[in-house]
Amino acid sequence: FALVVRAGWKRAAKALVRFGCDVDGVNKHGNSALHFAHEFGHDKLVEGLQGKWNASTSAENTRGFRWNRRPDPDADGAGAGADGEREREEAEEGDEQFQDHTSEAHHEMFGTCARMGMGSTPAPLGSL
């Protein structure tokens, strides 16, 4: 579900929710669909997640980020020195893993959209 939201596929997200998808599911870094919708500027999905789909708005990821704000880097030294470098490395690793799985998930979504009779399929992978 989070991959669908990250890509901005509104119709696919609606279909998955209709079929009982967990809107509060998180990845290994604790990021939910709401984190991704906000980060990638998918405002309509943010509205749907907060409103109609009742996604949790209080969950924090493993770095202490809520969906709509980041922690104050001066509060406990987070983001500075070795900790900041480690966080950047983890973020880059997460992006690489996302790219590895995106192609496979994209092909699965084409089949899912077709089986659901959604009328249109997600955008080609190169346009993400």
N, C-alpha and C positions, 0 to 999 in steps of 0.2 A: 504494500500500500504506500509506504513512504517513497519508494522509487517512482510510483505513478504521480504522487503529489509533487515530488521534486521536479519532475519533468513538466508539470503543469497540465496534465491530462484530466480536465474537469469531468468529462463524461465517463471516463474509465473509473475515476475515483467514486463518482456517484453510484456506478454499477457495483463496485466492490463493497461499498457501504450497504447497499440494498441487499447484497448477498451475505451480510454479516461480518464483514471485515472489522478487525479491531483497530479503531482509529487512534488508540493510545499506544500501539505497539512501538517499540524503540529498537534501534540498532545497537551494536556493541558499545557505541560511544554515548548511548542514552538519548540520541536525537530522535524525536518523534516526527510525524508528518507535519505537525504544526511548526516545529523548528524549520523544516525544509520549505514549507509554503512561505513563511515569513522571509527566510534568508534569500530565496530566489524570486521574491516579489510577486507571488501568485495571490493577490489580494482577495479574489473571489473564493479561492480555496481556504484562505485564512478565515473569511467570513463564514463559510460553510462549516468548517471544523469547529469554530467557536460557537456558532449558533445551532443550526439544525442538527449537526452531528455530535454536539456536546463533548468535544475533545477536552481533555484536561489542560487547563491553562497554567497550572502551578508546577508542573513537572520540570525538573532541571536535568541537564545532561551530565556526563561524568566530569565535565570541567566547571560545573556550577552555572551554566548558562540557562536561563529560561528562554522560552521561544521568542520573546520580544525584547530581550535586553541581555547584555553581557555584564558579568560582575565587574566591580570597580578594581582595576589593576593595582591601585595604590592601597587598597584595603588590607591585603595580606601579602603583598609582593608578587601576586600571581602575574604571569606574563613578563616577568623580568628575569634576566640572567639565564641560568641553565633551565629553569622551569619554562620560561618562554620559548627557548629553543626546542625543548622536548615537546611542547604543545604544537609548535609549527611542524615538527617531524611527524607527530601523530596525525595532524590534519592532512599532510601530504600523503601519508600512508593510506588514510581513509579515502582520499580522492582517487588514488591508484586502484584500490579495491573496488570502489564504485565503478570506475571505468571497466574493470575486468568483468563485473557482473552485469553492467548495463546492457551489453549486446544480447546476452542470454535472456535477460528480463524483457528486453524490447521485443524479441522474437516471440516470447510467450504472450506478451500483451497483444500482438497482432492476432494470434490465434484466439485469445480470449475475447477480444473485441468482435471478431468475426462470429464466434459461437454465440455471443450475446445479441447479435443482430443490431449492433450499435449504429450501423449505417456508415460510419467512417472509422478509420483506424488512426492510431497515434502517428505523429509526424515521423518522417524517416530519421534514423539515428543521427545522421550528419547535421540535422537542423536543430538538435538539442543544444 
